[in-house]
């Protein structure tokens, strides 16, 4: 399938989920994340969920990271440049929803891309070789391509993998893992 078809398919599937289903599936995904071989690192980038888009609720993963005393990094998107700035999540950081309903830090301690060890990547769909489909703006592909090569990229999905995404681009960055409620995919 091509990306535009996959975007439509997975937006519809997510939209059909009830709030309790989103919650239960998100807990299952967090439990899968616990099984990943990623816990010896320091800086973990986590997206804050867009509730209106019924994204995976990352609060459960945030609780795991906090319980393991990890440094959590969150982003602020600049839609003019297509880039994201990254900030250390601290007790004093203020978070506000953007005009796109993205929870973002207002300011804080900025963290450079080369410090980030693990990135949890939002997505709409993915395939069996680690390609992903996002919202189509390229924010995460630009961000991930600017991280160090050994940065671990983990997708989070309510749904299982497609066989293949046929219109993958040269600048698309593949995942290393994807956690679903039932499976951990390794690429």
C-alpha positions as a Markdown table, in Angstrom:
| # | Residue | x | y | z |
|---|---|---|---|---|
| 1 | Unk | 0.0 | 0.0 | 0.0 |
| 2 | Unk | 1.1 | 3.6 | -0.5 |
| 3 | Unk | 1.4 | 6.0 | 2.4 |
| 4 | Unk | -1.7 | 8.1 | 1.6 |
| 5 | Unk | -3.9 | 5.0 | 1.7 |
| 6 | Unk | -2.2 | 3.8 | 4.9 |
| 7 | Unk | -2.7 | 7.2 | 6.5 |
| 8 | Unk | -6.5 | 7.1 | 5.7 |
| 9 | Unk | -6.8 | 3.4 | 6.9 |
| 10 | Unk | -5.1 | 3.9 | 10.2 |
| 11 | Unk | -6.7 | 7.3 | 11.0 |
| 12 | Unk | -10.0 | 5.6 | 10.5 |
| 13 | Unk | -9.0 | 2.5 | 12.6 |
| 14 | Unk | -7.8 | 4.8 | 15.4 |
| 15 | Unk | -10.8 | 6.9 | 15.3 |
| 16 | Unk | -13.0 | 3.8 | 15.8 |
| 17 | Unk | -11.3 | 3.0 | 19.1 |
| 18 | Unk | -13.1 | 4.0 | 22.3 |
| 19 | Unk | -11.2 | 5.9 | 25.0 |
| 20 | Unk | -11.0 | 2.7 | 27.1 |
| 21 | Unk | -9.6 | 0.7 | 24.2 |
| 22 | Unk | -6.9 | 3.4 | 23.6 |
| 23 | Unk | -6.1 | 3.2 | 27.4 |
| 24 | Unk | -6.0 | -0.6 | 27.5 |
| 25 | Unk | -4.0 | -1.0 | 24.3 |
| 26 | Unk | -1.5 | 1.7 | 25.5 |
| 27 | Unk | -0.9 | -0.2 | 28.7 |
| 28 | Unk | -0.2 | -3.4 | 26.7 |
| 29 | Unk | 2.2 | -1.5 | 24.5 |
| 30 | Unk | 4.0 | -0.1 | 27.6 |
| 31 | Unk | 4.3 | -3.7 | 28.9 |
| 32 | Unk | 5.9 | -4.8 | 25.6 |
| 33 | Unk | 8.3 | -1.8 | 25.8 |
| 34 | Unk | 9.5 | -3.2 | 29.2 |
| 35 | Unk | 10.8 | -6.3 | 27.3 |
| 36 | Unk | 13.0 | -4.3 | 24.9 |
| 37 | Unk | 16.8 | -4.4 | 25.4 |
| 38 | Unk | 17.0 | -0.6 | 25.8 |
| 39 | Unk | 17.4 | 0.1 | 29.5 |
| 40 | Unk | 21.1 | 0.8 | 29.8 |
| 41 | Unk | 20.9 | 4.2 | 28.2 |
| 42 | Unk | 20.6 | 7.7 | 29.6 |
| 43 | Unk | 18.5 | 10.0 | 27.3 |
| 44 | Unk | 15.1 | 8.8 | 26.1 |
| 45 | Unk | 13.0 | 10.9 | 23.7 |
| 46 | Unk | 9.3 | 10.5 | 24.2 |
| 47 | Unk | 6.4 | 12.1 | 22.2 |
| 48 | Unk | 3.6 | 13.4 | 24.2 |
| 49 | Unk | 0.3 | 12.0 | 22.9 |
| 50 | Unk | -2.2 | 14.0 | 20.9 |
| 51 | Unk | -5.3 | 12.9 | 22.6 |
| 52 | Unk | -7.6 | 14.2 | 19.8 |
| 53 | Unk | -5.8 | 12.0 | 17.3 |
| 54 | Unk | -6.1 | 8.9 | 19.6 |
| 55 | Unk | -2.4 | 8.4 | 19.6 |
| 56 | Unk | -0.8 | 5.8 | 21.9 |
| 57 | Unk | -1.0 | 7.2 | 25.4 |
| 58 | Unk | 2.7 | 7.5 | 26.3 |
| 59 | Unk | 2.0 | 8.4 | 30.0 |
| 60 | Unk | 2.6 | 4.7 | 30.9 |
| 61 | Unk | 6.0 | 4.7 | 29.2 |
| 62 | Unk | 6.8 | 8.0 | 30.9 |
| 63 | Unk | 6.0 | 6.3 | 34.3 |
| 64 | Unk | 8.3 | 3.5 | 33.4 |
| 65 | Unk | 11.1 | 5.9 | 32.4 |
| 66 | Unk | 10.6 | 7.9 | 35.6 |
| 67 | Unk | 10.7 | 4.7 | 37.7 |
| 68 | Unk | 14.0 | 3.8 | 36.1 |
| 69 | Unk | 15.4 | 7.2 | 36.7 |
| 70 | Unk | 16.0 | 8.0 | 33.0 |
| 71 | Unk | 16.3 | 11.4 | 31.5 |
| 72 | Unk | 13.2 | 12.1 | 29.4 |
| 73 | Unk | 13.4 | 14.5 | 26.4 |
| 74 | Unk | 10.3 | 16.0 | 24.8 |
| 75 | Unk | 9.9 | 18.1 | 21.7 |
| 76 | Unk | 8.5 | 21.4 | 20.4 |
| 77 | Unk | 7.7 | 21.5 | 16.6 |
| 78 | Unk | 8.4 | 24.5 | 14.4 |
| 79 | Unk | 6.0 | 24.2 | 11.5 |
| 80 | Unk | 7.8 | 27.1 | 9.6 |
| 81 | Unk | 11.1 | 25.3 | 9.5 |
| 82 | Unk | 9.9 | 21.7 | 9.8 |
| 83 | Unk | 12.3 | 21.1 | 12.7 |
| 84 | Unk | 11.9 | 20.2 | 16.4 |
| 85 | Unk | 13.7 | 21.5 | 19.4 |
| 86 | Unk | 14.2 | 19.1 | 22.3 |
| 87 | Unk | 13.9 | 19.8 | 26.0 |
| 88 | Unk | 14.7 | 17.8 | 29.2 |
| 89 | Unk | 11.4 | 17.0 | 31.0 |
| 90 | Unk | 11.7 | 18.3 | 34.5 |
| 91 | Unk | 9.3 | 18.9 | 37.3 |
| 92 | Unk | 9.3 | 22.6 | 36.6 |
| 93 | Unk | 8.7 | 22.5 | 32.8 |
| 94 | Unk | 5.5 | 24.1 | 31.6 |
| 95 | Unk | 3.6 | 22.2 | 28.8 |
| 96 | Unk | 1.0 | 23.8 | 26.6 |
| 97 | Unk | -1.0 | 22.4 | 23.6 |
| 98 | Unk | 0.0 | 23.9 | 20.3 |
| 99 | Unk | -2.5 | 25.0 | 17.6 |
| 100 | Unk | -2.3 | 21.4 | 16.4 |
| 101 | Unk | -3.1 | 20.0 | 19.9 |
| 102 | Unk | 0.4 | 18.8 | 20.4 |
| 103 | Unk | 1.4 | 19.0 | 24.1 |
| 104 | Unk | 4.7 | 20.9 | 24.0 |
| 105 | Unk | 7.2 | 22.5 | 26.4 |
| 106 | Unk | 7.1 | 26.3 | 26.5 |
| 107 | Unk | 10.8 | 26.4 | 27.3 |
| 108 | Unk | 13.4 | 24.5 | 29.3 |
| 109 | Unk | 16.8 | 22.9 | 29.2 |
| 110 | Unk | 17.5 | 22.2 | 25.5 |
| 111 | Unk | 19.1 | 18.8 | 24.6 |
| 112 | Unk | 21.0 | 18.3 | 21.4 |
| 113 | Unk | 20.1 | 15.4 | 19.0 |
| 114 | Unk | 23.5 | 13.8 | 19.5 |
| 115 | Unk | 22.8 | 13.2 | 23.2 |
| 116 | Unk | 19.6 | 11.2 | 22.6 |
| 117 | Unk | 20.0 | 7.4 | 22.9 |
| 118 | Unk | 16.5 | 6.1 | 22.4 |
| 119 | Unk | 13.5 | 7.6 | 20.5 |
| 120 | Unk | 9.9 | 6.5 | 20.8 |
| 121 | Unk | 8.4 | 7.4 | 17.4 |
| 122 | Unk | 4.8 | 8.2 | 16.8 |
| 123 | Unk | 3.3 | 6.6 | 13.7 |
| 124 | Unk | 0.1 | 5.8 | 11.9 |
| 125 | Unk | 1.3 | 2.5 | 10.4 |
| 126 | Unk | 4.4 | 0.5 | 9.6 |
| 127 | Unk | 5.6 | -2.4 | 7.6 |
| 128 | Unk | 7.5 | -5.7 | 8.3 |
| 129 | Unk | 10.8 | -4.1 | 7.3 |
| 130 | Unk | 10.7 | -1.1 | 9.6 |
| 131 | Unk | 9.3 | 1.6 | 7.3 |
| 132 | Unk | 6.8 | 3.9 | 9.0 |
| 133 | Unk | 4.0 | 6.2 | 7.9 |
| 134 | Unk | 3.5 | 9.3 | 10.0 |
| 135 | Unk | 1.3 | 12.4 | 9.4 |
| 136 | Unk | 3.5 | 13.3 | 6.3 |
| 137 | Unk | 5.3 | 16.4 | 7.5 |
| 138 | Unk | 8.7 | 14.8 | 7.9 |
| 139 | Unk | 9.4 | 16.1 | 11.4 |
| 140 | Unk | 10.6 | 12.7 | 12.7 |
| 141 | Unk | 12.6 | 11.8 | 9.6 |
| 142 | Unk | 14.5 | 15.1 | 9.8 |
| 143 | Unk | 15.0 | 14.6 | 13.6 |
| 144 | Unk | 16.1 | 11.0 | 13.4 |
| 145 | Unk | 18.5 | 11.6 | 10.5 |
| 146 | Unk | 20.2 | 14.2 | 12.7 |
| 147 | Unk | 20.6 | 11.8 | 15.6 |
| 148 | Unk | 23.8 | 9.7 | 16.1 |
| 149 | Unk | 23.7 | 6.5 | 14.0 |
| 150 | Unk | 23.4 | 4.2 | 17.0 |
| 151 | Unk | 20.3 | 6.0 | 18.4 |
| 152 | Unk | 17.5 | 3.3 | 18.8 |
| 153 | Unk | 14.3 | 4.1 | 17.1 |
| 154 | Unk | 11.1 | 2.4 | 18.5 |
| 155 | Unk | 7.7 | 2.8 | 16.9 |
| 156 | Unk | 4.5 | 2.5 | 18.9 |
| 157 | Unk | 1.4 | 1.1 | 17.2 |
| 158 | Unk | -2.0 | -0.1 | 18.2 |
| 159 | Unk | -2.0 | -2.2 | 15.0 |
| 160 | Unk | 0.2 | -4.9 | 13.5 |
| 161 | Unk | 2.6 | -4.5 | 10.6 |
| 162 | Unk | 1.6 | -4.1 | 6.9 |
| 163 | Unk | 3.4 | -6.4 | 4.5 |
| 164 | Unk | 5.1 | -3.4 | 2.8 |
| 165 | Unk | 4.9 | 0.3 | 2.2 |
| 166 | Unk | 5.5 | 0.7 | -1.5 |
| 167 | Unk | 6.3 | 4.4 | -1.8 |
| 168 | Unk | 9.3 | 4.7 | 0.7 |
| 169 | Unk | 11.5 | 7.7 | 0.1 |
| 170 | Unk | 15.3 | 8.0 | 0.3 |
| 171 | Unk | 15.1 | 10.3 | 3.4 |
| 172 | Unk | 12.7 | 8.0 | 5.3 |
| 173 | Unk | 14.4 | 6.7 | 8.5 |
| 174 | Unk | 13.6 | 3.1 | 9.4 |
| 175 | Unk | 12.7 | 1.9 | 12.8 |
| 176 | Unk | 14.8 | -0.6 | 14.9 |
| 177 | Unk | 11.8 | -1.9 | 16.8 |
| 178 | Unk | 8.0 | -1.5 | 16.9 |
| 179 | Unk | 5.9 | -2.3 | 19.9 |
| 180 | Unk | 2.3 | -3.2 | 19.5 |
| 181 | Unk | -0.1 | -4.6 | 22.1 |
| 182 | Unk | 0.8 | -8.2 | 21.2 |
| 183 | Unk | 4.2 | -8.1 | 19.5 |
| 184 | Unk | 7.6 | -6.6 | 19.4 |
| 185 | Unk | 8.9 | -6.3 | 15.9 |
| 186 | Unk | 12.7 | -6.2 | 15.4 |
| 187 | Unk | 14.1 | -4.8 | 12.1 |
